[in-house]
Amino acid sequence: MIPPTNPSFPAGLVIPPGPGNPTGAGILYYTFVAQSPEITDTDSKSYRAVLDLTGKIGTWDLDFAAGYTEVDLDLTGTGYVSASNLQEALDSTTNPYIVGGHNTPTVLNFVAPQLTTTETSKLAFGHVGLTNSNLLTLPGGSLGFAVGADYFDRKQHTVAPEQVADGFITDFSNNFTVGTQQVASGYAEFDATLFKQLEVNLAGRYDHYKLSGGKFSPKVGLKWKPIEQFALRGTAAKGFRAPGPAENGQAGQTFFAASTNDPILCPNPGSPTSYPNFANQCVVNLPGQQVTNPNLKPETSKSYTVGFIFEPVSSFSTTFDWYHIKIDDQIVSGGPQITVRSSGLTPLLQYQPSGPPKLVTPPVGPIAFNAISFINANTTETDGFDLSFDFHHRWDNGWQFRSDAIWTYIKQVRHHDRRDDLPARRYARTVLLLGRHGQLQVARALGEHLWQRALVATITMNYISAFKVTDPSSIAFAGVPQDTCLEALTNGGGAASLDFANQLAAGNIPSNSMCTVNHFTTWDLYARFDATDKLSFHGSVTNLFNTKAPLDWATYGGALGEVPWNPSLHYFRSGWYVLQPRSHLHLLSSHGALTLWRSPHRLAAQSFWGASAARPDHASTAEQSLRRRLAGEPHSRT
């Protein structure tokens, strides 16, 4: 509201005082073009210290690790207007805010104060493992055995700046998570060569989460090798994902839900100005708040693989693996909504059967927000295959070359949403890829490795094929169709729905090129130099050529429609170098990147916190990351 005392109040204009407006102030509609644009700067710092010890106790290999990692994310917001500060500045008679005129830096900084907050994520972990690769001698070979235990303590503290948390600034992220997750785990694994042609692998792991209880995850694997050059293999496993602090701890997120009528204060929405409706209660911009659920169950999964290994010569091999994964009890937003109303019963204008509206004390306070929780509701199934090729060669002078390629094909993803008992939906070659659904034909990762004794260099190519912007599952998940390009651009929440709203409303697609997201190729570089047996240096450059992400006009991930691409595909990170005394203390201080430790043992290999593959020069594709997430495997095994 702009009062008549403000110098920018229109001269000669008189607004009669009335109910709710005793000073005759006017309602201000202003775009604040004179203000600086809304900018959020992020500065991420990562720290890591790991103690890694290995040794032998008789015929047993012992490995022990303890470590601590921390990520600090500093957020600084400028140009965000505070509603309370703006009103105070408009009301000021000494240094008021001038609408459309010159304002002093003091006033501008008061109206749009700088916002600062630091989000922290800390992880302390420990691991102990014993491995015996020849526990017993069997008819076909040896029996290997591994046993171990892990423990980690994760602390997360994410809060919004004070004015954002208080609701005076709504454009800045106000998500918060404050909580701790403690997990104790134990595992055992047998690797037996029963006969010369048959290998059996049995493994089991039990994880106990302090907030959500424990779960046992078994795994069985078979490999049959009828001839030296060819082998068949298969696995069956169960997995689970426990709810995190943001789902069952102390956390929350507010968002704009929809515009609707207050069912109590506007009982006749078809006639907004009729009795007994209260003014401005038939079109309420309804905020929503996502809250946590301490009664969530873990997500569970079952996964199966069948494939073969073919190695016609010692320098070349290829593998093929078909997979099927099913997840049950997926954690999604849903359940009964709780309407939270204002506790005050301030008189509101109510339309009368005859005559002007009158101030009347309402029977209830206006709606403040609707709260919605998390529930276990969905089931997802996916299947496809991985195909890989590997070639390596060694020269007499010591130089070695290796080239490998991985092709991942996701045939289908099948969802069943139990929130409204919707029927299962199946659609071919569709995958949830980096934040949205799209038709994915193929995805490839190609690595070239060259090394000579102490020097290793790897360049990896990552390729994602083009896919359509349509999303057949949108009607089940969001309640709006995205089966056609026009529907996807209109309802997807991307930049097209904002920048071309009028054309789309008229049924016109601005450009047919907007219906497809082009293919995307990036190159990563990794290098390592072993100065001594106990000292090595390594560094990496992700997205070496700073390739720009393809335009995606429908993605909701594009900063809520502000940019026509998915920011998760648009990045560049420079390399860093690490001083790493092997088998002793590992230290890393990096800027904007975090790499986690992984046990080197084959049988006892146990990665912490979803670490990368055993070799740091092997990049995993986005599809492989998706599949691991679908399988619900919080810890991977080799």
N, C-alpha and C positions, 0 to 999 in steps of 0.2 A: 504494500500500500504506500502511495506517495502522498504525504500530507500537504495541505495548502501552504505551509510554512517553508517548504522546499523551494529554492530559487528556480528550479526547472519546472515547477507546477505551471500549467498553461495559464497565462495572464487572462483575466476576465472570466475564467471558468469558475462557476460556483456549483458545488455538489451539496445539496441539502443534507444536513445530518439526519441520520435515521437509526433504526435498530441495528446494532452491531457495527455502526460507523458514526460514532458521536462527533468526530472532528471533520466530517465531510471529505475524507481522503479518497483518492482515486486508485483504481486497480492498475498496476504498472505491468505492461507487456513490453519486454525489452530483450534484445539479443546480446547485449554487452559486447558489441563489436569493438569498442574501445579497449576492452580488456585483452590481456595476452591470451593466446589459445590454451586450452587445457592440455598440460603436458605432464606425464609421469615418467620420471627417470628411475631406472633400476640399477643397482650396483650389487653384484653378488660376489661374495668371497667364500672360498672353501678351504678347510684345513683338515689334515689327516695325519695321524701318527699311529703306526702299527708295529708291534713287536712280534716277530715271527721266528720261532725256534724249531729246529728239527734235529733229530738224533736217533739212536738205536738202543733198544733194550733187548739184548739177545737177538732173536730173529725178527723182532718186531720193530717197525719204523714208528717213531713217535713224532707228532707235530703239535705244536702249541702256538696259539696266536692270541693276542689281546690288542685292542685298538680303540681309537676314538676318532670320530669324524664330526665336523660341524660345518653347517652352511648358514651364513648370515646374508640376508637379502634386505638391503636398504632401499626403501621407496620414498621418493620425494615428489610431491605433487604441487604444481604451480598453475595459476589461472582458474582454480575451482572456486566459484562464488559461494560464500556462506550466506544462507537465507537470513539467519539471525543478525549477522554483522551488517548485511545490506540494509535491513530494516532500521537498525540503529543508526547507520550512516544517513539514510534518507530522513530520519526524524531529527538529526542533529541540527542545532541552530548556530553552532560555532564553526564546524568544519563539515558541512553536509556533502553528500554524494550528488554530483550534478549529472543528471541524465543527459547523455549526448554531448556533454561539455567537457571542459578541462578539469581534471581532478589531480590533486597532489599525489605523489608517490605514497605518502602516509595513508591517505584515504584508500587508494587502490590496493595497497598491501593489507589494509584492514578488511576490505570487502572480500578479497580473495587471499586469505592468509596461506602461507606456505605450509603444506602438509608433510609430515615426516613420520615414519614408523620403521621399525626393524623387525623382520620376521626371522626366527631362528629355528633350526632343526638340528638336533644333536643325537648322535648314535654312539653308544659304548657297547663293545662286544667282546666275547671271549670264545675260544674254541680249543678243544683238545681231542686228539684222534690217535688211534693205534691201527696199524695196517700190517698184515702178514700175508705176503704174496704166495707163500708156500706152506700153508698151515698143515695140509695133508697131501699125500701123493695118491692120485686117483688113476684108474686105468687109462684115461686119456690125457692126463696131465696133472696140474696142481689145483688145489683148492685155496683160493684167496679169501681173506676175511678182513673186514674193517669195522671198527666200532668207534663211536665218538659222541661228543656232547657239545652243544652250543648254547650261548646265552647272549641276549642283547637287550639293551634298555634304550628306548627311543623317546626323546622328549621334543615336543613341538609347541612353539609359542608364536602364534600369529594373531595380531590384533590390529584393528584399524586405527587411524589417527583419531584423537579425541572428538573433534567436531564431526567427523564422519560417523563414529560410533554413537554420538548423541543425536544423529538424524538431521543436523543442520546443513550438511553437504551430502547430496545423494548421488552425484556422478562418480565418486571415487569408490573403489572396492571396499566394502565393509565386512568381508568374510573374516571369521575368527575361528581359530582352533587352539585350544590350550589343553594339553593332555600328555599322558605318558603311556607307552605300550611296552610291556615287559614280556619276554618270551624265553622259555627254557625248552630245549630240544635234545633228543637223543636219537641216534640212528645206528643201524647195523646193516651190513651188506656181505653177501656171499657171491663169489665168482668161481664157478666150478666147471672144469673141462671133464665131463663125465666119460666121454669117449673122444677119440681123435676127431670125429666129425661133429660133435655136439657140445655146445657150451650153454650153461644155464646161469642166469644171474637173478638172485633174489635179494630184495632190499626192503627195508621198512624204516619209517621215521615217525616219531611222536613229537608233536609240538604242543606246548601248553601256553596259552595266552592268558594273562592275568584277568583281562576284562571279559573274555568270551570262552574260557575253558580250553579243553584239549581235543586233539584229533590225531588218529593214526592214519598214515598214508603208506600203503604197500605198493610194491612194484615187482614185476616178474619179466624177465627177458630171455629169449631163446635165440641161438644162432646155430644153424646147420650148414656144414661145409662139405658137400659131397665130393668136390674136387678142389684143388689148390686155388684155382682162379675164380671160383664162384661160391657165394654163400647166401643163404636166406636168413632173414632175421625178423623178429617181431617182439613187441612189448605190450604189456597191459599194466595200467597204473591208475591209482586214485590220487586225488589231490584236493586241496582246500585253500580257501582264502579267508582269513579271519577279518572281521570288520575292524577298521582303523579308528583312531581317535576322532577323526572328523565325522564318523558314522555312529559310534556308540559312546563317545566321550563328551567333553564340554566344547561344543562347536556350534556354529550357526552361519547362515548366509541369508541375506535379504535380497529380494528381487521384485520386479514389477510383474504381478500375476496377470491381471486383466482389468477391464472396466466392466462394472456390473452395478446392479441396484442393491441397496441395502434392503433385505426382505422385511425388516421391521419398520424402518423409517421411510421406506418407499414401497408400500404394499400394492400400489397401482402403477407399475413401471410403464404401462402402455399410455398413460396420461400423466406425464411427470408433474404438471402444474395443478393437478386436481387434489382435492381433499381426500384423505388426510396425509398426503405426502409432505415431508419436510424438504425445504429447498436444498438443492445440491446433493441430495441423497439418492437420486435415481441414476446418476452416472458417477460412480465412485472409482477413482483410479486405485485399485486394490493392491496394496503391497503384500508380498508373501514372505514368509520366513521358513527356511529349511532348518529343522531341528533334528537332534540325534535321537537314537532309540537304543537304550541299554539292553534291550531284550533280543537284539538281532542274533540270528544263527550264522555260522560260517557258510560261505558258498562252498559247495562240493563239486567235484568233477570226476569223470571217468574218461580215460584216453587210451586209444589203441593205435598201434602202428604195425605195418607189415611191409617188408621191402627186401632188397637184395644188394649185395656188393659184388662188383665185377672188376677184376684186376687181371687183364690179359697179359700184361707185361709189368715188370717191377716199377716202371716209371709212369704208368698211367692207371687210373682207377676211376670208376663211376659208381654212384650209389643212387638208389631210388627208394623212397619211403612214402607209402600212403598213410594218412592219419585220419582219425575220427575222434572228436572231442565233444563231450556233453557236459554242460554246467547246470546244476540245479540250485535253487534257492538264491538266485542272484539278488544282490542288494540294489534296490531302486527306490526312487522317491515315490511315496504313495501312502495309502492308508487314510483313515478319517482325518478330515481337516478340522482344525480347532479355530473358531473365530474369536479373536481377542478384541474387546471393545475398550474405548476410553472409559476411565472410571468416573470422570466428571459429568454432571448432568447440566451443562451450561445451556441456557435457553437458545433455541434455534428457530429460525423463521419457518412457520408452517402455513401451507396454503389453506384457505378457508373456503367453506361452501359458497360464501359471497363476501365481497369486499377484499381489501388488500391482505397480504400475509401478516401474521402476528407472531411475536416472540412467544414460544411455548416450551416449557420444560419437557424434553423427550422422555419416553418410557425407558430408554436405554441410551448409553453413550454411542457416538458414531464408531464404525469399525476402524480399529487401528491397523490390524493386519490379520491375515490368515496363516496359521502355522500348519506345516505338513511335515511328517516324519519320514524315516526310511523303513522299508519293510523287505522281507524276503519274498519275492514274487515271480521272477522270470526264470525261464529255462532257455538255454541257447545251445544249439548244436552246429558244428562246422566240420567239414572234411575237405580234403585236397591232397596234394602230394608235394614232396621236395625232390628235386633232381640235382645232383652235383657231379662235377668233373674235377679231377685233380691230375696235374702233370708236373713232374719235377725232373731235374737233370743236374748232375754233378760233373764238373770238369776236373781234369787232372791237376790244375793249378790251385784247386781249393774253392773256386767260386761255385755257387749253387744257384739254381733258378727254379722257382716254383710258380705255377699258375693254377688257380682254382676258380670255379664258377658255381654259383648256387641259383637255382630257379625254383621259386615257390609259386604254386598255383592253388588258390582257394576256390574250390568248386562252388560251395554254397554256404550260407549262414541261415539257420532256421531258428526263429524266435517264437516263444509262446509266452504271452503276457497274461499272468494270472490275476492281475489287479482287477480287471473287469471280465475275467474269464473269456478273453478274446481267443479266437481260433489261431492255431499255429500258422505262421506265414513262412513260406519257403520261396527263395529266389536265388537263381543260379548266378554264379560268379559275382556275388556281392559280398563286400567285406566292410566292416567298420574300420576305416583307415584314417588314422590321425584326426579323429574328431568328427567324421561324418561318414555316411554310407556312400559308396560309389561302385561302379562296375569295374572290377579289377581283372584284367586278362592275365597278365604275368608280372612278376617282379623278379629282378635278378640282382645278384651281387657278384662282382668279378674282382678277384684279388691277384695281384702280381707281386711276387716276393723275390728279392735278389739279395744274397748275402755271401760273405766271405769271412769265415772264422768269426771275428769279433764284430762285424758290421752286418746289420740286417735292415733292409729297406722294403717297405710294402706300400703299394698303391692299390686302393680298393675302389671299384666303380659300383655305385648303387643306382639301380634303375627301377622306376615305377612307371607302368604303362598308363596310357590315357584311360579315362573312365568318364562315364556320363554323370551328370549332376542329379539325376532322378533318384528317388529313395522310396522303394515300395513299402518299407516298414513304417513310414512316417504316419500313416493313418492309425496304426496300432499304438505307436509311442506318443505322438504329439496330437493326434486327433484331427490332423489336416492332411490332405492328399499331396503327394509329390511324385505321382506316377508319370507325369509328363514334364517336359522341359519348362513349359509355362507355369505349371503348378510348383515346380521346384524353385524357380526363380522368385515366384510370388510368396511362397510359404516357407522357404528355407531359412529365413532370417539373415540372409547374406546382404552384401552391398547392393545387389540388383533391386531388392525390395525397397531400398531407400532411394537410390539414385534414379531408378526408372519406374517409380511407383505408378505414375499416370499411364505410361505406355503399357505396363503389365495389366493394369486395371481394365484397359481397353481391349485386352486380349492379344496384344502384339508383343513379340519377342524382339528386343532391340537388335540383336545380332545372333545368328545361329551358332557362332563360335562360342557363345556363352553357355551352350548346352553341354559342352564337353570340357573337361580339365585335361590339358595336354600332358604328354609324358614328361617325366622329370628324371634327370640324370645328374648325380654328383660324384665327385672324386675325393677320397680321403687319403692322406699320406701319413705313414708311420715309419719311424726310423729308430734303431737302437744300436748303441756302440758299447761293447764290453771292454772297458779299459783294463780290468784285471778280473780274476776269478770272483772277486767279491765286490766289484764296483762297476756299475753300468749307468749309462745315460740314455734316456729315450725321450722322444718328443713326437707330437702329432699335430696335424692340421686337418680339421674337419671342414668339408666343403671347400676344397683347395682353391677352386677357381671362382668362389663366391657366386655360384649359380643362383639366379633369381627363381623363386617359386613360380609355378604357372598360375595364371589367373583362374580363380574359382569364385564365380559371382553368386553362388548359392550357399557357400559354407557359412554356418553359424559361428565357426571358429575364427572368422576374420574380424576379430575385435568387435563382436556384436554388430557386424554389418558396416563397420567404419572403413575397412579395406577389402578389396576384392581378391584376397588370397588367404591361404591358411598360414598364419605366422609360424606354425610348427614346422613348415617346410622351408622357411625363409630365415636362414641363419648363416653366420660365419664365425668360426672360432679359431683364433691363432694357436700355435703350438706352445707347449711348455716342456721344460726339461726337469728331470728328477735325478737326484743323487740317491742311489739305491744300493746300500751294502747288503749283499745277499745273505739270507738266513740270519740277519741281525735286525737292527732297527730300521724301519722304512719311514721316511719322512716326506711329506708333500705339502706344499702350500701353493695353491693355484688360484686363479682369478676367473670366476665364472664357470668352473668345471669341477666335477667330482668323479674320481675313479676309486673303486672299492677293491679291497683285497680279495684274493681267491686262493684256496688251498691248492697246491700243485699235485697232490697225489691222485692217482687214477682211481683206485678203489675208494679212498676216503674223501675224494674231491667233494667239497661242500662250499658253495658260494654264499656269501653273506649279502642279504638285502638285494637279491636279484642282480648280482654282479655279472659282468660280461663273460664271454666265452673264455676258455682256459688260456688261449693265446691272445694277447692284447692286439695282435695285428689282424685278427679275424673279426670283421664287423658283421653284426647280425642285421638282417633286413627288418623293415617295419612289420612285415607280415609274420616273421618269426617271433617278434616281440608280442604281437597280437595273440599268436597261438599259445605262447607261454602264459599270457594273461588269461586266456580262455580256459587253459588247463588248470588254472588255479595253483600253479607251482610257485610258492614264494621262494623256494630254494631249489636250484638246479643241480643235477648230478651228471657227471660224465659217464 
